[in-house]
Amino acid sequence: MNTFSPGQTVWLELAGERCEMKELIGVGAQGQVYRALLSGQEFALKWYFPGSATKQQRAAIDLMVQKGPPNDRFLWPLDTALCQGMEGFGYLMAMREPRYRSMADLMNREIDPSFRILIHAAIELVDCYLRLHSLGLCFSDISFGNIFLDADTGEILLCNNDSVVLDGEGVGGALGSPRFMAPEITAGLSRACAVTDLHSLAVILFYFFMVHHPLEGRREREITCLDVAAMKELYGDEALFVFDPKQGANRPVAGVHNNATLFWNMYPGYVRDIFTRAFTEGLRDPAARVKAGDWRTVLLRMRDQIFYCHKCAAENFLTNDGDLPVAEQPCWACGEVPIPPMRLRLGAHSVVLNQDTLLYAHHLDVHRRNDYSEVMAEMVPHPKKPDVWGLKNVSQQAWTSVSPAGTTVEVAPGRSVSLVPDLRIRFGNIEGRIA
């Protein structure tokens, strides 16, 4: 087995210079990861075990180095590393900051981010899939070991990206982590591709919000030996969603799968509907899988419709998106029937106006529907009346507010408008109404 000593150097092909190896910081199935220094800057360097240092893996690393990362959420191979006298090769990547915690920490409740933070992380994950697929690539292998998140900001990092391959050119058979692979890969019938990635994405998102696997219910509990044949049946040939509306043979077991039942009933119907589609139609027909863009639409709606219980401050979700008074189910945390929150109606869509609500370009500009990076409005208290809240214009364009009585006022950038029922605000090419 190749092992480096502190101070030993490797040659970086693209940089054309040497990198100093420091201490060992991790060991995986494919190789070892070291802390490394290049021009005084700290990096991580993965060196493959001989059995994993194949020509195919080398070609994959060279391709990723050539293409570059889809965005800064990928700890992407930056350069190929070689060392005279050492068998195989490795690659250089950025060092993961300590603030990023693993998906395993999330599942074990060692970190407990808010729903808003979880949704932000999920949006970032979906965006990573969209960007990767747009380059003609697919993950092929993603699981808890690949995904890290900052529980305070919702920012994510995707690690171990050396499993990324050209779309449709993954190796056939058992490729990846069995509980996350598409059924057709588990059954040995398909190669990794963008369509199989969509199943893995749905599984990860189900874990994000239900803290449970979508295919593990009563049938999993009845398996006495979870061997290869049993896993092929459970996750492949006979996979069955735990909340399949037509077949109840794999429902969550009370006292065992409590997370699944608790969280499933907490979310609005449109969230349950998209997961049901992903794990019913999407299980049977790969072409029917939920696209990353559809997930993004649902996630943005979820974020817009969070509101806080007036009694215990727990996050709840709006269940009625219409114009009528909101008849909400009791708060999941304290059982209190919530006070209907103030909302901004934008066409057929509502945004709940909490004290921490932000409005983005995709809310206020019809030409920037997929742009959720730029904040254009924020909630602020009145400087002399802290119980009165307004919407502050932090964009570069003036708005026009129209009161219920018809009075028109310009809201210049940096200015705020106090919110009252039936107030209309024209945000350039879109109009909203306070409900």
C-alpha positions in Angstrom: 0.0 0.0 0.0 1.3 3.5 -0.9 1.8 5.7 2.1 3.3 9.1 2.1 5.5 10.6 4.8 5.2 14.2 5.9 7.4 16.4 3.7 7.3 14.0 0.7 6.4 15.7 -2.6 4.3 14.8 -5.6 4.2 16.3 -9.0 1.2 18.2 -10.2 0.8 17.9 -14.0 -1.3 21.0 -14.7 0.5 23.3 -12.3 3.9 22.0 -13.4 5.2 22.1 -9.8 5.6 20.1 -6.7 3.2 19.8 -3.8 4.2 18.9 -0.3 2.4 16.1 1.4 1.5 16.5 5.1 -0.4 14.3 7.5 -3.0 11.6 6.6 -6.5 13.0 7.2 -8.8 10.3 5.9 -9.0 6.8 4.4 -11.8 5.5 2.1 -12.5 2.5 0.0 -10.6 3.9 -3.0 -7.6 5.6 -1.4 -6.1 7.9 1.3 -6.6 11.6 1.7 -3.7 13.8 2.9 -3.4 17.5 3.8 -1.1 19.1 1.3 0.6 22.4 0.7 1.0 24.1 -2.6 2.7 27.6 -2.7 1.9 28.0 1.0 -1.8 27.2 0.5 -3.6 24.3 2.1 -5.3 21.6 -0.1 -6.4 18.0 0.2 -4.9 15.4 -2.0 -6.4 11.9 -2.6 -4.1 9.1 -3.6 -5.6 6.0 -5.0 -4.9 2.5 -3.8 -3.4 0.3 -6.6 -6.7 -1.5 -7.2 -8.5 1.8 -7.8 -5.8 3.5 -9.8 -7.2 2.2 -13.1 -6.9 3.7 -16.6 -10.6 4.4 -16.5 -10.3 6.3 -13.3 -7.3 8.3 -14.6 -9.3 9.2 -17.7 -12.2 10.4 -15.5 -9.9 12.6 -13.4 -8.2 14.1 -16.5 -11.7 14.9 -17.9 -12.8 16.6 -14.8 -9.6 18.6 -14.5 -10.1 19.7 -18.1 -13.8 20.6 -17.7 -13.5 22.4 -14.3 -16.1 22.4 -11.6 -19.7 23.2 -12.4 -19.8 25.7 -9.5 -18.1 26.4 -6.2 -20.2 23.8 -4.4 -18.0 20.9 -5.8 -14.7 19.9 -4.2 -13.6 19.2 -7.7 -10.3 17.6 -8.9 -8.0 20.5 -9.7 -4.9 18.7 -10.9 -3.6 15.2 -11.4 -0.8 14.1 -9.0 2.1 11.7 -9.8 5.0 10.5 -7.7 8.2 8.8 -8.9 8.6 5.5 -7.2 5.0 5.4 -6.1 2.4 3.2 -7.9 -0.7 4.9 -9.2 -1.8 8.5 -9.1 -3.9 11.0 -7.1 -5.6 14.3 -7.5 -5.6 17.7 -5.7 -8.8 19.4 -4.5 -9.8 22.2 -2.1 -9.8 21.5 1.6 -13.3 21.2 3.2 -13.9 23.8 5.8 -14.8 22.5 9.3 -18.2 24.3 9.3 -19.5 21.7 6.8 -21.0 18.7 8.5 -21.9 15.4 6.9 -25.3 14.0 6.0 -24.7 11.3 8.6 -24.6 14.1 11.3 -27.9 15.4 10.0 -29.6 11.9 10.1 -28.2 11.4 13.7 -29.5 14.8 14.8 -26.0 15.9 15.7 -27.0 19.0 13.8 -30.5 20.3 13.7 -31.0 23.0 11.0 -34.3 24.8 10.6 -36.7 23.9 7.7 -35.6 27.1 6.0 -32.0 26.1 6.1 -32.8 22.5 4.9 -34.7 23.9 2.0 -31.9 26.2 1.1 -29.5 23.2 1.1 -31.9 21.2 -1.0 -32.1 24.1 -3.5 -28.3 24.2 -3.7 -28.2 20.4 -4.2 -30.8 20.5 -7.0 -28.8 23.4 -8.7 -25.7 21.2 -8.6 -27.5 18.4 -10.4 -28.8 20.8 -13.0 -25.3 22.3 -13.6 -23.6 18.9 -13.7 -26.1 17.5 -16.2 -25.9 20.6 -18.4 -22.2 19.7 -18.9 -23.1 16.2 -20.1 -21.9 14.6 -16.8 -23.6 12.6 -14.1 -22.8 11.8 -10.5 -23.2 8.0 -10.8 -22.5 7.5 -7.1 -23.8 9.8 -4.4 -24.7 9.0 -0.8 -24.2 10.4 2.7 -20.5 10.4 2.3 -20.6 12.9 -0.6 -22.8 15.6 0.8 -21.8 18.1 3.5 -23.8 21.1 4.7 -23.4 24.2 6.9 -26.3 24.0 9.4 -26.3 27.8 9.9 -26.4 28.9 6.2 -27.6 25.9 4.2 -24.6 26.0 2.0 -23.5 22.6 0.7 -20.3 20.9 -0.5 -20.2 17.9 -2.7 -17.1 15.7 -2.1 -15.7 12.6 -3.7 -16.5 13.9 -7.1 -14.1 11.3 -8.8 -17.2 9.2 -9.3 -18.5 11.7 -11.8 -18.7 10.3 -15.4 -19.9 11.2 -18.8 -23.6 10.8 -19.0 -24.4 7.2 -20.0 -20.8 6.0 -19.8 -20.9 4.6 -16.3 -19.9 1.0 -15.8 -22.9 -1.3 -15.9 -23.9 -3.5 -12.9 -23.6 -2.5 -9.2 -22.2 1.0 -9.5 -22.4 3.2 -6.4 -24.1 2.9 -3.1 -27.0 0.4 -3.2 -29.5 2.3 -1.2 -29.2 5.3 -3.4 -28.9 3.8 -6.8 -31.8 3.7 -9.3 -33.6 0.3 -9.3 -32.4 -0.5 -12.9 -28.8 -0.2 -11.8 -29.4 -2.2 -8.6 -30.9 -4.9 -10.9 -27.9 -4.7 -13.2 -29.9 -3.5 -16.2 -28.5 0.0 -16.8 -25.5 2.2 -16.7 -25.3 5.4 -14.6 -26.7 8.4 -16.5 -28.6 11.6 -15.8 -31.9 9.7 -15.5 -30.5 7.3 -12.9 -29.1 10.4 -11.1 -32.7 11.7 -10.8 -33.6 8.7 -8.6 -30.6 9.3 -6.4 -31.5 12.9 -6.0 -35.1 12.0 -5.0 -33.7 9.6 -2.3 -31.4 12.3 -0.9 -34.2 14.9 -0.8 -36.5 12.4 0.9 -33.8 11.9 3.5 -33.5 15.7 3.9 -37.1 16.2 4.8 -38.3 12.8 6.2 -35.1 11.6 7.8 -35.8 8.2 6.3 -35.3 6.1 3.2 -38.3 6.1 0.9 -38.2 2.3 0.2 -37.6 1.1 3.8 -40.8 0.1 5.6 -42.5 -3.1 6.7 -40.8 -5.2 4.0 -37.3 -4.2 5.1 -38.2 -5.1 8.7 -39.3 -8.6 7.6 -35.9 -9.4 5.9 -33.9 -11.6 8.2 -30.6 -11.3 6.2 -30.0 -8.1 4.2 -27.7 -9.8 1.6 -27.2 -8.9 -2.0 -30.3 -10.8 -3.1 -32.5 -9.1 -0.5 -31.1 -5.6 -1.4 -31.7 -6.3 -5.1 -35.3 -7.1 -4.2 -35.8 -4.2 -1.8 -34.1 -1.5 -3.8 -34.4 -2.9 -7.3 -36.8 -5.5 -8.8 -39.6 -5.1 -6.2 -38.9 -1.6 -4.8 -42.1 -0.2 -3.2 -42.6 3.3 -1.8 -43.5 3.4 1.9 -46.4 5.8 1.1 -47.5 4.3 -2.2 -51.2 5.3 -2.4 -52.2 2.1 -4.1 -50.1 -0.5 -2.3 -49.8 -0.5 1.5 -47.5 -3.6 1.9 -44.5 -1.5 2.8 -45.9 1.1 5.1 -43.7 2.6 7.9 -43.7 0.4 11.1 -45.0 2.2 14.2 -42.3 2.5 16.8 -39.6 1.8 14.2 -40.1 4.3 11.3 -41.6 7.2 13.3 -39.6 9.9 11.5 -41.2 9.0 8.2 -44.8 9.2 9.5 -44.2 12.3 11.6 -42.6 14.4 8.8 -44.7 13.1 6.0 -47.8 14.5 7.6 -46.1 17.8 8.4 -45.7 18.9 4.8 -48.2 20.4 2.4 -50.0 18.2 -0.1 -47.9 19.4 -3.1 -44.7 18.2 -1.3 -46.2 14.7 -0.7 -47.5 14.6 -4.3 -44.0 15.2 -5.8 -42.4 12.6 -3.6 -45.2 10.1 -4.5 -44.6 10.7 -8.2 -40.9 10.2 -7.7 -41.3 6.9 -6.0 -44.3 5.4 -7.9 -44.2 6.5 -11.6 -40.5 7.2 -11.2 -39.7 3.8 -9.9 -41.6 2.0 -12.7 -40.6 4.3 -15.6 -37.2 6.1 -15.6 -38.6 8.6 -18.2 -41.2 9.7 -15.7 -38.8 10.7 -13.0 -39.1 14.1 -11.4 -36.7 16.5 -13.1 -34.4 18.7 -11.1 -36.2 21.8 -12.3 -39.5 20.5 -10.9 -37.9 19.9 -7.6 -36.6 23.4 -7.6 -40.1 24.8 -8.2 -41.4 22.9 -5.2 -38.5 23.8 -3.0 -38.8 27.5 -3.7 -42.6 27.3 -3.0 -41.8 25.5 0.3 -39.4 28.3 1.3 -41.9 31.0 0.4 -44.7 29.3 2.5 -42.9 28.9 5.9 -44.5 30.8 8.7 -43.9 30.8 12.5 -46.4 29.7 15.1 -47.5 32.7 17.1 -47.3 30.6 20.3 -44.2 28.5 20.1 -42.4 30.0 17.1 -42.1 26.6 15.4 -41.8 26.6 11.6 -45.1 25.5 9.8 -46.1 25.5 6.2 -49.0 27.3 4.5 -51.5 24.7 3.4 -53.9 27.1 1.5 -52.4 29.2 -1.2 -55.7 30.9 -2.3 -57.2 34.3 -1.6 -59.7 33.0 1.0 -58.8 33.3 4.7 -56.2 30.6 5.5 -57.7 27.7 7.4 -54.5 26.1 8.8 -54.0 22.8 10.5 -52.8 23.0 14.1 -49.1 23.7 14.7 -47.2 20.4 14.6 -45.1 21.4 17.7 -47.7 22.8 20.2 -51.1 22.0 18.7 -52.2 25.7 18.6 -54.3 26.8 15.7 -52.1 29.4 14.0 -53.0 33.0 13.3 -53.1 33.4 9.4 -49.9 35.1 8.3 -49.7 38.2 6.1 -48.9 37.2 2.6 -47.8 38.8 -0.7 -49.8 37.5 -3.6 -47.9 37.3 -6.8 -50.3 35.9 -9.4 -51.3 32.5 -8.3 -48.5 32.3 -5.8 -48.2 33.5 -2.2 -45.1 34.5 -0.2 -45.5 34.5 3.6 -44.2 37.8 5.0 -42.3 36.8 8.1 -39.9 39.2 9.8 -37.0 37.3 8.1 -38.6 37.0 4.6 -36.4 37.9 1.6 -37.7 38.4 -1.9 -35.5 37.4 -4.8 -35.2 38.2 -8.4 -37.3 35.2 -9.3 -40.2 36.6 -7.3 -40.2 40.1 -8.7 -39.0 39.9 -12.3 -40.8 37.7 -14.8 -37.6 37.6 -16.9 -35.5 36.1 -14.1 -37.6 33.1 -13.0 -34.6 30.9 -12.2 -32.6 33.6 -10.5 -32.8 33.2 -6.7 -29.3 34.6 -5.9 -30.1 38.4 -5.8 -32.2 39.7 -2.9 -34.5 42.5 -4.1 -36.7 43.2 -1.0 -36.6 42.5 2.7 -38.9 42.9 5.7 -38.0 45.8 8.1 -39.7 47.2 11.2 -41.0 50.8 11.2 -38.2 53.0 12.9 -40.7 54.4 15.4 -43.4 51.7 15.5 -41.6 48.3 16.0 -44.9 46.4 15.7 -45.5 47.8 12.2 -43.6 46.1 9.4 -42.8 47.2 5.9 -41.1 45.9 2.8 -37.8 47.6 1.9 -36.7 48.0 -1.7 -33.1 46.8 -1.9 -33.2 46.5 -5.7 -32.0 49.0 -8.2 -35.4 49.9 -9.6 -38.2 52.0 -8.1 -41.5 50.4 -7.2 -45.0 51.9 -7.1 -47.4 51.2 -4.2 -51.1 51.7 -4.6 -53.2 51.9 -1.4 -56.7 50.3 -1.0 -58.0 53.9 -1.5 -56.1 54.3 -4.7 -53.3 56.6 -3.5 -50.1 56.0 -5.5 -46.6 56.4 -4.0 -43.2 55.8 -5.5 -40.9 53.5 -3.4 -37.4 54.4 -4.4 -34.4 52.0 -3.8 -33.5 52.0 -0.2 -37.1 53.1 0.9 -39.8 51.0 2.5 -43.6 50.7 2.2 -45.8 49.9 5.2 -47.9 46.8 4.7 -51.7 46.8 5.0 -54.3 44.4 3.5 -55.1 45.0 -0.2 -52.1 47.2 -0.8 -50.8 46.7 -4.3 -47.1 47.0 -5.2 -45.8 47.2 -8.8 -42.3 45.7 -9.0 -41.5 46.7 -12.5 -43.0 44.0 -14.7 -45.0 42.2 -12.0 -47.6 43.3 -9.4 -48.2 41.9 -6.0 -51.0 42.4 -3.5 -50.9 42.1 0.3 -53.4 39.5 1.6 
